């Protein structure tokens, strides 16, 4: 399959799925830890003091120093748990699932027939990025991926985001001599969404699909194509855009 691909259209090595999201999550993780550092130090000091007291008591009662090493091990082992608690409280842990979700969507999109489709991941814009772009026979999709527990307001905002990104991509293609309509698509992952989106749903101009039903919506994408081969001018225009970054 790879040998049939135009060498100019192979995946852009510097724009991997989830790259931008992972960078944001790393930054948020560092910020959360720095902001909570005084509390973390205080908690660790309390654990160390409690451990030392418990060790002294057990040594006095049993005459064995084995407890000292055991309690010290517990204190050291509690450190990652404390840090994880901070990250969960700050919402960083859940955002990490968003990075995974982008990679899951990328794996599904990459399964499209490469003779008909060109798929790009983490496409930069002036502000932000498009998680995925799929250029197919007569159709181009701007694909946004979200991991969520299913809050309606959040998903509605994500659908609006996908619509704006489709408009931005239309402007890029027009500027580079390949004006095309772009279809916004929102792929959602998370508990309960497989049943909620058993069939694709429309939110404004954005089609919302469950990542768990990839076989269904990928088949629909392929069936909607109006030609047999990929839209090379649009794919080349996107490659030209990516070359700037």
N, C-alpha and C positions, 0 to 999 in steps of 0.2 A: 504493500500500500504506500509506504513512504517513497519508494522510487518513482511513483507516479506524480508526486507533488512537484509543483513548480519550485525550484530551489529558492526563488525570491519570496515564497510564501510559507516557508517553514516557520514553526512557532518562534515567536520573538523571545530569545533566550533571557532577556532582561525584564520580561513582564510575565512572571509566573503567577498562577492562581493564588490569591490570598496574600501576596507579597505586601501590598500597601496596608491591608488590614492587620497583618502580623506586626508591621512596624508601629502602627498606632497602638496595638495592644501592649507591645514591649514598652513603649513610652508611658502608657497609662500604668503599667505594672511598676515601673521605676518611681513614678510620681506617687503612687499609693503607698509604696514602701517608705519613701522619704517622708511623706506626710505623717505616717504612723510610727516613725522610728522611735520617738520618745516613749510611746506606749509599749512598743515591742521591747525596748530596753528595760522598761520598768517591769513588764511581765516576766522577762527572762531573769531579771534580778530576783524577783519574788520566787520564781521556781528554784533558782540556785540556792536562795536562803532556806526555802522550805526543804529542799533536798538535803542541804547540809545539816539542818536540824534533825531531820528524820534519820540520816546516817549516824549522827552522834548518838541518838537515842538507841537505835538498833545495835550499835557497837557496844554501848554500855550494857544492854540487856543480854546480847548473845556473845559478845566478845569476838565477833567476826567482822572483818573489814569488807567482806563480800558485798554487803549492802551499799557501801560507798560507791563502788563501781556501778552497781545496778541503778542506784538513784541518779548518778551522773549520766548514765546512758539514757534514762528517761528524760532528763532535762534537755539533753542534746537532741533527742528524737522529737521533743515537743516543739522545737524551733520551726521546722518546716510547717507543722500544723498551725502554729501561730501566724506565720506569713500567709498561708493559704486562707485562713480565716479573714485576714485583712483584705486579701484580694477578692474574696467572695463578697464581703461587705461593701467593697467599692464598686462591685459590678464588673470587675476585670475578668473574673473567671468565666462568666457567661459570654463576654465578648470574645474570649478565646474560642468558644464554640462557633462563633461566626467565621473565624478563620478556617476551621475544619469544614464548615458548610460550603464555603467557596471552593475548597478543594474537592468536595464531593460533587458539586455541580460541574466543576471542570472535568472530572473523570467521566461524567455522563455525556457532556457535550463533545468530548474528545472521541467518543464512540461513533459520532456521525461519519458518514462516508466521506473520506478525504478527497475523493474525486469530485464531490459536489459541494462540500462545505470547507470553509476556512474558519477556524476558531482561534480567537485571541483572548488572552486573559490579562486582567489588571491594566486596562487601557487608560492612560492618563488623560485628564482634561485640564483646562486652565485652573479649575477648582475641583479637586477630588479626582475620582476615577470611575470607569465603568468596569464592573467585576468581570464581565465576559462579553464578547461580541462574536456572533455567529453570522458569517456571510455565506449565504446559500444561493441556490438557483433562483434568482429573481426576488429574493427576500433577505433582508438584513435585520438581525435582532440585537437589541441592547438588553443584556440580561443582568438583572440585579439579584443577588442572593442574600437571604436573611435567615438567621436562626432565631427562633422566638418561641415563647410558650403559647402564642396564639392571641395576644391582645389585639383586638380589632383596630383600635386607634393607631397602634404602632404599624400594623400591616397597611393601613390606609396611607400613612405617611410614606411608607416604603414604596407603595404603588405610585405615588406622586413623584418620588425620587426617580424611579425607573422611567417615568414619562419625561421628566426633565433631561435625563441622560440621553434618551432617544433623540430629543430635540437637539442636544449638543452634538451628537454624532451626525445627525443630518447636516448640521452647519459645517462640520469638518469635511464630510464627503462632498458637499457643494463647493466648498472653498478649494478642494483639490480636484475639481473637474469631474466628479462622479455623483451628481445629485441623485439621491435615492430616498424613498420613505423608509423610516426605521421603525420597527415594531418593538414596543416595550414589553418585556417579559419579566415577571417576578417569580423566582423559585424560592419556596419557603421550606425550611426544615425545622423540626421540633416536635415535642410530644403533642399528640392529638391532631396534628395538621394533616396526616395521611387520610383520616376520615373526614375532616372538615373540607378538604379539597380533593375528594374522591374523583371529581371532575373539575376541569379548569373553570375558573370564575373570572368575571370582568370586574375591575375596580377602576372606574373612569375609562381611560384608554388602555389600561394595562391589564394584560392577561396574567392571572395568578394561578400557579400550579404547585403541587406538592412535589418536593424532590423525590420522595419515595415512589412516586408514580412516573418516574422518568421514562420508562418504556412507552407509556401512553403519550406523553407530550412530545417526546422526540419523534414518535411516529406521526403525530399531527403536524409537526414542523416539516417533516419530509414530504408529507402528502400535500401541504400547502404550496410547495415549490412549483413554479410555473415553467421551469426549464429543466434540462437534464444536467447542465454543467454549472459550476460555480460562477458567480458574478465577478470575473477577474478585474474589471476596472475598479469596482468598489473595494476588492481585496487589496489591490495595488495602492489605492488611495489611503487605506488604513495603514499599510506597511510604511508608506511615506510619512504618515503622521507619527508612527512609532519611532521612526529613524531619528526624530528630533530629540528623543529622550535617552 
